[in-house]
Amino acid sequence: MYIVVGGTGHVGSAVAQTLLEEGKAVTVVTRNSDKAGAWRLRGAEVAVADVHDVTSLREVFRNGNRAFLLNPNADISSDTDREERETVRCLLDAIEGSGLEKVVAESTMGAQPGEECGDLNILYELEAGLRNQPIPASVIRAAYYYSNWDTMVGPVTKDGVLSTMLPADLTLPMVAPEDLGRVAARLLQEPIEQIGIHPVEGPKRYSPTDVAAAFAAALGRAVRIEVIPRENWEGAYRSLGFSNAAAHSYARMTALTADGPEYPADSIRGSISLQTYIDKLVRDSS
């Protein structure tokens, strides 16, 4: 049995669906019972559990052999760093004594030690925690999700404007959640002794200019880029409902991305192009 944490999100659902299509037994862990029925219809078992309930989550893990771990995003109105550090602690506590023989965890490219840089720090701490416990663990370091652009489909469709904090011509690794799910499903099935860190990205690297062009092609209209000045980033995040602490952390994380860190040259490459993803996003939103 494969246990998939975050099975109703972009990546977790792709992991679960890939395993089901390969005929594997899957338990999807979700805190949203409303989504249980759809997964049962696909052939999965469903465990309704909150990641903060360590005892219940450990019991779910005890019913499986291998697990996919994903640290859920905290409510943006909270102190997201503090909340997500707590969920990392809960995940690590829950696998202790679970009897799992292997885990695969989702991290991010650019993961690094530090404070007030969002996922870059929090997921590094998840990686470190997994290294310091006995269950063999593989880690996916994911590129920038294509799905980070999902919220722009409405404004781009309405006004033809793509707003971004990233430099228009900054080329960086991006990836479809479905490709991450396929890689995670493969890593879950590898021999126990095959572990390590695996950077994953799409078939090529893209810039916000490429994203605008993809939207333009999908919509059949011109799309222009509006780059938000760095000094306005925290205010922009706050206007979206982020707490002061979360806005500060996300702005610092965005700055590290915008300043162009060194990315791996030997990533696992997915097959889904940015255009394919944007085409579907636009179709589904219409």
N, C-alpha and C positions, 0 to 999 in steps of 0.2 A: 504493500500500500504506500502510495506517495501522498504526502501531506503538503498542501499548497496554502501558505499564509498570504492573505491579500488576494484571494482568488477572484474577487469581483472587480479588481482594478485593471488597468490596461495591461500591465506585464503579467500579474498573477493569473488573469484569465487566459492569457496566451499560453502560459505554462500548462495550466490545467487542460485546456482544449487540445494542445499538442499531445499530451500524455494519453488523453482519452482516445484520440484518433489512432494512437498506436496500440490501443487495446489494454492499457494499463489501468489498474485500480487506483482511483484518486479520491481523496477527501479534500474538499474546498473549505477553508476556514474563513468565515466572514462574521462580522458583528451585525450584519444587516439580514435579518431573517426573511425580509421581503424578497430577497434574491435567491433564496434556497430552492424554490420550486423549479426555476429555470435550469439550475445545475442538475437537479435530480432527473429532469427530463433528458438531459444529455448523458446520463449514466453515472454521474458522480455521486458520492456521498457528501453530505454537508454537515459541518460542525459549526454551530453558532457559538462563538466565543470572542471575548474581548481580550486583546493582547495584554492588557493590564492585569487580567486574572491569571496569574502564573500557574496556579494549581490546576485550573480547568484546561489551560493550554497544554500543560505537561501531559495531562491525561489524553488529550487528542493525539499528541506526538507518540504516546505509548501504543497507540493503535496502528502505527505505521513503521516503515523501515527507513524511509528517507524523506527529507523535508526541504521545501523551498522557503526561504526566509526573506521577507521584505519588510522593512521598517516603514510603517504607514506615516504619511504626512500629517503633521499636527494641524489643528484648526489655526488658520492664519491670524485670528484675533487674539491668540494666546502668545506666550513666550515660546516660540516654536523650538528653539534650541533646547530649552529646558525640558519641554514635553517630549521631544524626540529622543533625548538622552535617556529619559525614563523608559520609553518603549524599547530602546536597545537593551537596557538592563533587564527588562522583563523577558524579552526574547532569549537572552543568554541564560537567565535563570530557568526558563521553561525547558530548554533542551538539556539542562543538567539533570541527570538521572532519568532521562526519557527513554533510554534504550535505543535511540536512533543510531543507525550505522553510518550515516553520511548526511551532510547538509550542503545545500547550495544557497548562497546569499547574494542579494543584489546590492551592489555598491555603485560608485560613480567614478568616472575618469576625473583625475585631479584630486582624489581623496587625499587628505593631508592632516597632520596634527595641527591643533590650534583652537582658537575661540572665535565666536561670532562670525562664522562663515558658513552657517547652515549645513547642508548635506555634506559639504567637503570635509568638515570636521566630524559630524555625527557618524557618517558611514565609515570614516576611517576608524573611529572607535569601535564600531561593530566588527570591522575586520580584525582589529587588535584583540577584541574579546574572543573571537573565534580561534585565533592563533593560540590563545592561552587556555584552551579547554581541549579535552581529549577526542571529541568526535571529529573525524576527518571532514574537512570543509573546503569546498571550492567557492571562489568569489568571482562574480561578474562585475567588472568595472564598466558601467554603461556610458555610452556617449550621450550627448544632449538629445533628449527625446523629441521626435517629431511632434508628439502630442502636446509639447509645450506651446505649440502654435495653435492648438485647437480653439482657444478662446478668441483668436483673432478672426475667425471665419465670419462672425457677424459684422464687426466693423469694416472688414475688407469688402464684404459683399455689399454693405450699405453705402460706404463712402469711398471705397477704392484706396484706402490708406492702411498701410501696415506699420503700426507703431512698435518700436523696439528700443531697448537700451543698449543693444550690441552695435558696434560699428557696422555700417552697411556692407562693407566688403570683407569683414572678418570671416575667414573660412575656418570652420571647426567641424569635428566629427559629430554626426547626427545619426539617429537610428530609429527604426520603427519598433514599437513595443512588441509586435508579433515576432520580429527577428530575435529580440531578447528572449522571448518565451521559448522559441525553438532551441536556442543555445542552452538555456537553463534545463530544458527537458532532456537534452543530450547529456549534459554534465551530470544530471541526477542519475542517469543510467550507466555511467562509466564505472569501472572497477573502483572499489573503495580507496585503493592506494593512489589513484589519480586525482590529485588536488592541485591547488595553486590559484593564482590570480589570472583572470582571462578578460582583457579589454575587448569590448564588442562595439562595433559601429556599422553603419550602412555601407552600401556599395561604393560610395564616394563621399567627399566632404563638401559641405555647402556653406553659403553665407546668407545673411538676411536678404541680400539682393536676389539670390537664387530662390529663396522662399517667396518673395514678392513675384518673381517671374512664374513660379509654379502656381500661385493663386491666379495670376493674370491668365495663364493658359487654361486653367480649370474654369474660370468665370467668363472668359472671352471678353475681357475688358482691361484697361490699363490699371495698374496698381503702383502707387508710389510709396516710398519709405519715409517715415517720419522718425528720426533718431532723437530720443529723449536725452537731453544733456545730463551728464553725470551728476551735476549739483542738484538735479531735480529728482534723482532716483528714489531717495527715501520718501519724499513727498508723494511721488507717484505710487509707491507701494502702499503708503498709508491711505491714499484715496481709494484703493481697491479693498480696503478693510483690514490691512495688516496692522497688528499692534506696533507700537514704537520699537519694541525689541525685535520683532520679526522683520520689520522694514529695515532696520539697521543691519541685521544679519544677512538678509537677502541682498541688500545693496552691496555689501562687502563681497558676498559670493559672486554676484554679477560682475563686480570689478575684476576679480581674479579671472573670470572667464573672458571678459573683454580685453584684458591685458595679454591674452594669448599665451597660456602655459604650454609647455612642451608636451605634445601628445605622443602616444606610442606608435611606432612604425609597424608593429607586427600584430595588429588587432585581428580578431576574428571578424570576418565581413559578412553581413547579412545580404539579402537579395532584394529587399523592397526599397525602391527609389523614393526620393522625396516627392517627385511628381505623382507617382502611384498613390502615395499616402494622401496628398492634398486633393487629388481627384476624388478619392473616396470620401474624404472629409466634406468636400463641397456637395457631393451628391447626397450624402446622408443628412446634411443640414437643410436641404432644399425642400 
